[in-house]
Amino acid sequence: MNPAARAELQRFAAQRLSAVVLACCVAAHLATLIYAVRHGLSAAAILERTRASVPWTLFYGTFVLTVAIHAPLGLRNILLEWTRWRGRSLDTTCVLYGTLLAALGLRAVYAVCWGGA
């Protein structure tokens, strides 16, 4: 298999695997939100429960990093389909987009779970 085909296969597998992980994360997140709403938890009460919590940090960190993998791959596919943009500049832009998503998302996880800004 040539390197370009191998890279395309790896991107395909990463997109599908990240979709499976995201589906699980979204389901768990929605279940948690439903629980919180039904039990009348305020935003302050929710934040109190997430403070200094390694499990919540790992869960939401996984969620964020999976989004940072999944979204740029999907964006790349859309841009390939809908535009004439090709090559290294497209790949670099999508990697930078994923890096930005990861950085901003992990900053939010830190703020929610550890009280940082």
QUIZI-V433275 format. One record per run of one state. SS is the DSSP state (helix for helix, strand for strand, loop for the rest). FROM is the first residue (numbers start at 0). LEN is the number of residues. If there is no record, write none. Layout:
BEGIN
SS|FROM|LEN, SS|FROM|LEN
END
This chain:
BEGIN
loop|0|2, helix|2|36, loop|38|4, helix|42|8, loop|50|3, helix|53|29, loop|82|5, helix|87|27, loop|114|3
END
